[in-house]
């Protein structure tokens, strides 16, 4: 028999593991499984990454192959590692109460979040760009100044980005005395 221990994935998530045996036999394993009635011979195990809620879990297989004797048994552990993550705190200020905004947080390949208020995001380690658009409210235009972007998110730490809105004055008042 061969026990394939699958560890490290969130509850209810299926693994992507293949077991290859003698004479071209193979099995697909999605959870911890015991394969019984196996022929003597060499078995190899491979596993693919699994994506869960946008996070990629990377497998480590130990050992990747083993030889079973007749009536023997063995165990292979497939340990999935979660991605390294950190936190990005985006603080939005300067808009009148009740005025919404649209602040985008972008990775190198996509928009990972669109924020309408200050938030702390858990993100994979990497570099993120925070982009804020002008906002119009009550006849005024508010322009954003973004400080701290691009932001480098590091494992287990919090990186802060401030988005400060201020009105853009296009007209003024002249008082002649």
Backbone as JSON, one array per atom type, in Angstrom:
{
  "sequence": "XXXXXXXXXXXXXXXXXXXXXXXXXXXXXXXXXXXXXXXXXXXXXXXXXXXXXXXXXXXXXXXXXXXXXXXXXXXXXXXXXXXXXXXXXXXXXXXXXXXXXXXXXXXXXXXXXXXXXXXXXXXXXXXXXXXXXXXXXXXXXXXXXXXXXXXXXXXXXXXXXXXXXXXXXXXXXXXXX",
  "N": [[0.85, -1.18, 0.0], [0.31, 2.33, -0.48], [0.55, 5.31, 1.15], [-0.61, 8.5, 0.64], [-0.02, 11.48, 1.91], [-1.65, 14.48, 2.15], [-1.09, 17.77, 2.86], [-1.52, 21.09, 4.29], [-3.27, 22.59, 2.69], [-6.16, 24.78, 2.57], [-9.14, 23.85, 4.35], [-11.37, 21.68, 2.66], [-10.35, 22.11, 0.16], [-9.18, 20.8, -2.9], [-6.37, 18.83, -3.72], [-3.8, 18.53, -6.26], [-2.5, 15.94, -7.28], [-0.45, 13.44, -8.7], [0.11, 9.97, -8.98], [2.4, 7.71, -10.16], [2.81, 4.45, -11.3], [4.22, 1.08, -11.72], [4.23, -0.41, -15.02], [2.85, 1.6, -16.37], [0.66, 2.45, -14.87], [-1.49, 4.79, -13.17], [-2.65, 7.2, -10.77], [-4.94, 9.71, -9.67], [-4.79, 11.95, -7.06], [-6.65, 13.68, -4.66], [-7.03, 14.24, -2.02], [-5.78, 13.26, 1.25], [-4.87, 9.93, 0.93], [-5.01, 6.33, 0.87], [-3.54, 4.06, -1.14], [-4.29, 0.86, -2.05], [-3.42, -2.63, -2.5], [-1.34, -2.63, -4.34], [1.08, -3.33, -6.91], [4.37, -4.74, -6.6], [7.15, -2.55, -7.0], [8.46, 0.5, -8.48], [7.3, 3.68, -7.54], [6.31, 6.92, -8.44], [5.72, 10.32, -7.5], [4.03, 13.29, -8.25], [3.12, 16.74, -7.96], [0.91, 19.47, -8.57], [0.7, 23.07, -8.5], [-1.82, 24.72, -6.53], [-4.53, 26.89, -6.74], [-6.16, 29.0, -4.53], [-8.7, 31.1, -3.75], [-7.39, 33.16, -5.12], [-4.8, 32.89, -4.18], [-1.74, 31.22, -4.53], [-0.78, 27.99, -3.82], [2.12, 26.17, -3.23], [3.44, 22.98, -3.92], [5.45, 20.58, -2.07], [7.0, 17.6, -2.51], [7.77, 14.64, -0.78], [9.12, 11.51, -0.24], [9.98, 11.91, -3.77], [9.96, 9.63, -5.23], [9.57, 6.11, -4.61], [10.31, 2.71, -3.78], [8.29, -0.09, -3.64], [8.11, -3.18, -2.0], [6.87, -6.55, -2.47], [3.89, -6.85, -0.68], [4.68, -4.77, 0.92], [4.74, -1.42, 2.35], [4.43, 2.16, 2.04], [5.01, 5.7, 2.53], [4.21, 8.87, 1.24], [4.67, 12.31, 1.49], [2.88, 15.18, 0.69], [3.36, 18.38, 0.91], [1.76, 21.34, 0.97], [2.63, 24.7, 0.49], [1.64, 27.86, 1.62], [1.38, 31.04, -0.12], [3.89, 33.57, 0.35], [2.93, 36.3, 2.25], [2.08, 39.74, 2.89], [1.1, 42.93, 4.25], [-0.79, 45.65, 2.98], [-1.51, 48.82, 3.79], [-3.84, 51.09, 2.92], [-4.48, 54.36, 3.2], [-7.0, 56.64, 3.0], [-7.77, 60.02, 2.69], [-9.2, 63.36, 3.19], [-11.49, 63.86, 1.67], [-14.86, 65.16, 1.56], [-17.38, 64.11, 3.91], [-19.26, 61.26, 2.99], [-18.62, 61.35, 0.32], [-17.59, 59.37, -2.26], [-14.79, 57.46, -3.55], [-12.43, 56.16, -5.96], [-9.94, 54.15, -5.72], [-7.27, 52.44, -7.04], [-5.45, 49.41, -6.59], [-2.7, 48.02, -7.94], [-1.04, 45.17, -9.3], [1.85, 43.9, -11.02], [0.57, 42.72, -13.1], [-2.23, 42.98, -12.98], [-5.3, 44.59, -11.77], [-5.65, 44.44, -8.39], [-7.28, 45.26, -6.36], [-10.03, 47.48, -5.83], [-10.63, 50.33, -4.15], [-12.9, 52.09, -2.01], [-12.72, 53.26, 0.33], [-10.53, 53.66, 3.21], [-8.39, 50.87, 3.75], [-6.93, 47.74, 4.86], [-5.03, 45.5, 3.13], [-4.38, 42.05, 2.56], [-1.75, 40.81, 0.82], [0.12, 39.06, -1.73], [3.68, 38.81, -1.5], [5.45, 41.41, -3.05], [5.61, 44.09, -5.52], [3.48, 46.88, -5.58], [1.31, 49.21, -7.18], [-0.36, 52.16, -6.37], [-3.12, 53.88, -7.43], [-4.94, 56.84, -7.8], [-7.94, 58.46, -8.74], [-9.2, 61.68, -9.88], [-11.85, 63.3, -8.1], [-15.17, 64.47, -8.3], [-17.32, 66.6, -6.53], [-20.09, 68.29, -5.23], [-19.73, 70.49, -6.95], [-17.02, 70.9, -6.83], [-13.66, 69.96, -7.62], [-11.62, 67.33, -6.59], [-8.31, 66.53, -6.14], [-5.98, 63.87, -5.97], [-3.11, 63.13, -3.98], [-0.66, 60.79, -3.93], [1.28, 59.09, -1.67], [4.08, 57.03, -1.05], [3.83, 55.13, -2.98], [5.17, 53.5, -5.82], [4.63, 50.59, -3.78], [6.38, 48.34, -1.73], [5.55, 45.22, -0.75], [6.32, 43.22, 1.92], [7.11, 40.04, 3.4], [5.03, 39.29, 6.1], [4.94, 41.91, 7.08], [3.66, 45.33, 7.39], [2.98, 47.67, 4.95], [2.6, 51.09, 4.31], [0.48, 53.28, 2.46], [-0.41, 56.51, 1.6], [-3.26, 58.27, 0.56], [-4.1, 61.36, -0.22], [-6.62, 63.67, -0.56], [-7.35, 66.84, -2.0], [-9.06, 69.93, -2.56], [-9.21, 71.35, -5.85], [-8.66, 74.51, -6.8], [-10.12, 76.45, -9.17], [-11.13, 78.87, -9.61], [-11.2, 82.11, -8.1], [-11.61, 84.68, -5.62], [-11.73, 88.14, -5.93], [-11.24, 90.97, -4.1], [-11.8, 94.33, -4.18], [-10.86, 97.27, -2.7]],
  "CA": [[0.0, 0.0, 0.0], [1.02, 3.6, -0.5], [-0.2, 6.39, 1.76], [-0.26, 9.83, 0.14], [-0.49, 12.47, 2.88], [-1.77, 15.81, 1.58], [-1.16, 18.71, 3.98], [-1.24, 22.51, 4.06], [-4.3, 23.31, 1.94], [-7.34, 25.12, 3.36], [-10.16, 22.81, 4.44], [-12.29, 21.58, 1.53], [-9.64, 22.35, -1.09], [-8.65, 19.59, -3.5], [-5.0, 18.85, -4.2], [-3.6, 18.08, -7.64], [-1.37, 15.03, -7.11], [-0.46, 12.26, -9.58], [0.97, 8.87, -8.57], [2.7, 6.87, -11.32], [3.31, 3.15, -10.86], [4.76, 0.21, -12.76], [3.38, -0.79, -16.16], [2.06, 2.73, -16.85], [-0.52, 2.75, -14.06], [-1.43, 6.09, -12.51], [-3.81, 7.61, -9.97], [-5.04, 11.12, -9.32], [-5.11, 12.05, -5.63], [-7.12, 15.02, -4.32], [-7.01, 14.35, -0.56], [-4.98, 12.18, 1.82], [-5.42, 8.68, 0.39], [-4.2, 5.12, 0.94], [-3.71, 3.21, -2.32], [-4.07, -0.52, -1.58], [-3.35, -3.67, -3.51], [-0.39, -2.21, -5.37], [2.11, -4.27, -7.32], [5.73, -4.36, -6.21], [7.79, -1.75, -8.03], [8.79, 1.89, -8.15], [6.2, 4.63, -7.68], [6.74, 8.31, -8.35], [4.62, 11.22, -7.16], [4.22, 14.7, -8.61], [1.99, 17.57, -7.54], [0.84, 20.78, -9.21], [0.26, 24.16, -7.65], [-3.27, 24.86, -6.38], [-4.93, 28.27, -6.49], [-7.3, 29.11, -3.62], [-9.06, 32.5, -3.51], [-6.37, 34.04, -5.67], [-3.49, 32.61, -3.6], [-1.18, 30.01, -5.11], [-0.1, 27.1, -2.88], [3.15, 25.42, -3.94], [3.66, 21.69, -3.25], [6.74, 19.94, -1.91], [6.76, 16.16, -2.41], [8.87, 13.96, -0.12], [10.06, 11.52, -1.36], [9.29, 11.97, -5.06], [9.76, 8.25, -5.7], [9.93, 5.07, -3.66], [10.12, 1.35, -4.29], [7.53, -0.95, -2.73], [8.31, -4.61, -2.17], [5.6, -7.28, -2.35], [3.34, -6.8, 0.67], [5.24, -3.63, 1.64], [3.97, -0.18, 2.35], [5.24, 3.36, 2.08], [4.28, 6.95, 2.7], [4.71, 10.06, 0.56], [4.02, 13.52, 2.01], [2.77, 16.32, -0.21], [3.15, 19.53, 1.8], [1.5, 22.58, 0.22], [3.06, 25.9, 1.19], [0.9, 29.06, 1.19], [2.27, 32.08, -0.62], [4.35, 34.57, 1.32], [2.09, 37.48, 2.17], [2.29, 40.88, 3.79], [-0.09, 43.78, 4.3], [-0.73, 46.99, 2.4], [-2.51, 49.69, 4.41], [-4.1, 52.25, 2.08], [-5.22, 55.33, 4.01], [-7.59, 57.65, 2.12], [-8.24, 61.15, 3.5], [-9.36, 64.66, 2.54], [-12.77, 64.04, 0.97], [-15.99, 65.43, 2.45], [-18.14, 62.93, 4.33], [-20.25, 60.76, 2.03], [-18.1, 61.4, -1.05], [-16.84, 58.15, -2.55], [-13.64, 57.55, -4.44], [-12.04, 54.92, -6.61], [-8.49, 54.02, -5.65], [-6.9, 51.1, -7.5], [-4.19, 48.8, -6.2], [-2.33, 47.2, -9.1], [0.2, 44.4, -9.32], [2.47, 44.06, -12.34], [-0.24, 42.1, -14.14], [-3.68, 43.18, -12.89], [-5.85, 45.36, -10.65], [-5.93, 43.47, -7.34], [-8.35, 45.78, -5.5], [-10.54, 48.83, -6.05], [-11.06, 50.75, -2.82], [-13.72, 53.29, -1.88], [-12.41, 53.77, 1.66], [-9.27, 53.13, 3.73], [-8.43, 49.43, 4.04], [-5.68, 46.99, 4.93], [-5.15, 44.34, 2.25], [-3.35, 41.01, 2.64], [-1.33, 40.59, -0.56], [1.35, 38.3, -1.9], [4.89, 39.62, -1.51], [5.72, 41.99, -4.36], [5.48, 45.54, -5.66], [2.13, 47.31, -5.96], [1.13, 50.61, -7.53], [-1.65, 52.68, -5.92], [-3.52, 54.95, -8.36], [-6.19, 57.49, -7.37], [-8.51, 59.36, -9.74], [-9.85, 62.89, -9.38], [-13.24, 63.12, -7.68], [-15.98, 65.69, -8.33], [-18.41, 66.58, -5.56], [-20.62, 69.6, -4.88], [-19.16, 71.5, -7.82], [-15.57, 71.01, -6.64], [-12.84, 68.84, -8.06], [-10.62, 66.96, -5.59], [-7.19, 65.81, -6.74], [-5.27, 63.05, -4.98], [-1.66, 62.99, -3.92], [-0.38, 59.46, -3.4], [2.66, 58.97, -1.17], [4.43, 55.66, -0.68], [3.58, 54.23, -4.1], [4.9, 52.08, -5.65], [4.86, 50.06, -2.44], [6.96, 47.01, -1.67], [4.95, 44.42, 0.32], [7.27, 42.21, 2.37], [6.51, 38.98, 4.2], [4.69, 39.51, 7.49], [5.0, 43.31, 7.51], [2.64, 46.22, 6.85], [3.48, 48.82, 4.21], [1.55, 52.1, 4.28], [0.37, 54.22, 1.35], [-1.4, 57.54, 1.93], [-3.91, 58.95, -0.55], [-4.65, 62.59, 0.35], [-7.37, 64.48, -1.51], [-7.48, 68.27, -1.7], [-9.8, 70.59, -3.65], [-8.46, 72.1, -6.84], [-9.38, 75.76, -6.98], [-9.95, 76.97, -10.53], [-11.56, 80.26, -9.57], [-10.96, 82.74, -6.83], [-12.37, 85.91, -5.39], [-10.92, 89.34, -5.85], [-11.93, 92.03, -3.4], [-11.16, 95.61, -4.43], [-11.29, 98.23, -1.71]],
  "C": [[0.89, 1.24, 0.0], [0.1, 4.66, 0.09], [0.31, 7.7, 1.19], [-0.87, 10.83, 1.1], [-0.49, 13.85, 2.22], [-2.0, 16.79, 2.73], [-0.99, 20.15, 3.49], [-2.28, 23.27, 3.26], [-5.47, 23.68, 2.85], [-8.38, 24.0, 3.29], [-11.1, 22.85, 3.23], [-11.64, 21.81, 0.17], [-9.04, 21.05, -1.6], [-7.22, 19.81, -3.99], [-4.97, 18.41, -5.66], [-2.34, 17.23, -7.67], [-1.55, 13.85, -8.06], [0.53, 11.24, -9.02], [1.14, 7.98, -9.79], [3.34, 5.59, -10.83], [3.86, 2.34, -12.01], [3.73, -0.07, -13.86], [2.44, 0.33, -16.6], [0.81, 3.04, -16.05], [-0.36, 4.13, -13.42], [-2.74, 6.34, -11.77], [-3.76, 9.11, -9.77], [-5.51, 11.18, -7.88], [-5.49, 13.5, -5.33], [-7.11, 15.31, -2.83], [-6.07, 13.26, -0.04], [-5.66, 10.86, 1.49], [-4.46, 7.53, 0.66], [-4.54, 4.28, -0.29], [-3.34, 1.79, -1.91], [-3.99, -1.48, -2.76], [-2.39, -3.34, -4.64], [0.61, -3.31, -5.67], [3.46, -3.78, -6.81], [6.34, -3.56, -7.36], [8.03, -0.33, -7.55], [7.61, 2.79, -8.48], [6.78, 6.04, -7.57], [5.51, 9.19, -8.15], [4.98, 12.63, -7.61], [2.97, 15.46, -8.19], [2.08, 18.92, -8.23], [0.4, 21.82, -8.19], [-1.27, 24.2, -7.63], [-3.57, 26.31, -6.04], [-6.2, 28.29, -5.65], [-7.53, 30.58, -3.34], [-7.95, 33.45, -3.95], [-4.97, 33.83, -5.11], [-3.0, 31.26, -4.14], [-0.39, 29.25, -4.05], [0.86, 26.22, -3.66], [3.45, 24.12, -3.19], [5.13, 21.31, -3.12], [6.46, 18.47, -1.65], [7.98, 15.49, -1.81], [8.49, 12.55, 0.27], [9.29, 11.55, -2.68], [9.15, 10.59, -5.7], [10.18, 7.29, -4.6], [9.61, 3.71, -4.27], [9.41, 0.53, -3.23], [7.86, -2.4, -3.04], [6.94, -5.28, -2.07], [5.12, -7.29, -0.91], [3.84, -5.62, 1.48], [4.33, -2.42, 1.61], [4.93, 1.0, 2.43], [4.36, 4.58, 2.23], [4.99, 8.06, 1.94], [3.94, 11.25, 1.14], [4.04, 14.6, 0.95], [2.37, 17.51, 0.67], [2.97, 20.78, 0.94], [1.88, 23.77, 1.08], [2.22, 27.08, 0.7], [1.88, 30.1, 0.66], [2.72, 32.98, 0.52], [3.49, 35.82, 1.15], [2.53, 38.54, 3.17], [1.04, 41.74, 3.69], [0.2, 45.13, 3.67], [-1.87, 47.8, 3.01], [-2.65, 50.92, 3.51], [-5.01, 53.17, 2.86], [-5.69, 56.46, 3.11], [-8.16, 58.76, 2.99], [-8.48, 62.37, 2.62], [-10.66, 64.87, 1.79], [-13.87, 64.36, 1.98], [-16.73, 64.12, 2.77], [-19.17, 62.54, 3.28], [-19.79, 60.8, 0.58], [-17.22, 60.18, -1.26], [-15.7, 58.41, -3.51], [-13.39, 56.21, -5.08], [-10.53, 54.87, -6.67], [-8.15, 52.58, -6.04], [-5.54, 50.69, -6.95], [-3.85, 47.81, -7.3], [-1.03, 46.43, -8.84], [0.81, 44.61, -10.7], [1.58, 43.54, -13.45], [-1.73, 42.43, -14.1], [-4.04, 44.15, -11.76], [-6.23, 44.34, -9.58], [-7.02, 43.95, -6.38], [-8.74, 47.18, -5.96], [-11.17, 49.27, -4.74], [-11.9, 52.02, -2.88], [-13.5, 53.94, -0.52], [-11.08, 53.16, 2.11], [-9.42, 51.66, 4.08], [-7.02, 48.88, 4.19], [-5.9, 45.72, 4.13], [-4.04, 43.34, 2.54], [-3.02, 40.63, 1.2], [-0.08, 39.73, -0.59], [2.53, 39.27, -1.96], [5.14, 40.12, -2.93], [5.55, 43.5, -4.33], [4.1, 45.89, -6.19], [2.11, 48.81, -6.2], [-0.26, 51.03, -7.07], [-1.96, 53.91, -6.77], [-4.86, 55.51, -7.91], [-6.64, 58.47, -8.46], [-9.06, 60.61, -9.06], [-11.31, 62.57, -9.06], [-13.94, 64.46, -7.77], [-17.12, 65.54, -7.34], [-18.8, 68.01, -5.23], [-19.96, 70.72, -5.68], [-17.67, 71.71, -7.66], [-14.89, 69.76, -7.18], [-11.77, 68.6, -7.0], [-9.55, 66.11, -6.28], [-6.42, 65.08, -5.64], [-3.76, 63.18, -5.12], [-1.4, 61.65, -3.26], [1.08, 59.42, -2.94], [2.9, 57.53, -0.7], [4.19, 54.66, -1.79], [4.59, 54.51, -5.2], [5.35, 51.59, -4.27], [5.38, 48.64, -2.53], [6.36, 46.27, -0.47], [5.92, 43.29, 0.65], [6.58, 41.25, 3.32], [6.3, 39.4, 5.65], [4.71, 40.95, 7.97], [3.86, 44.12, 6.88], [3.32, 47.43, 6.21], [2.33, 49.81, 4.09], [1.65, 52.98, 3.04], [-0.71, 55.21, 1.74], [-1.92, 58.17, 0.65], [-4.62, 60.16, 0.06], [-5.33, 63.41, -0.74], [-7.4, 65.93, -1.04], [-8.24, 68.92, -2.87], [-8.86, 71.35, -4.58], [-9.26, 73.36, -7.1], [-9.07, 76.3, -8.36], [-10.42, 78.41, -10.63], [-11.26, 80.82, -8.19], [-11.81, 83.99, -6.71], [-11.4, 87.07, -5.26], [-11.76, 90.41, -5.18], [-11.14, 93.31, -3.61], [-11.72, 96.6, -3.42], [-10.95, 99.64, -2.2]]
}
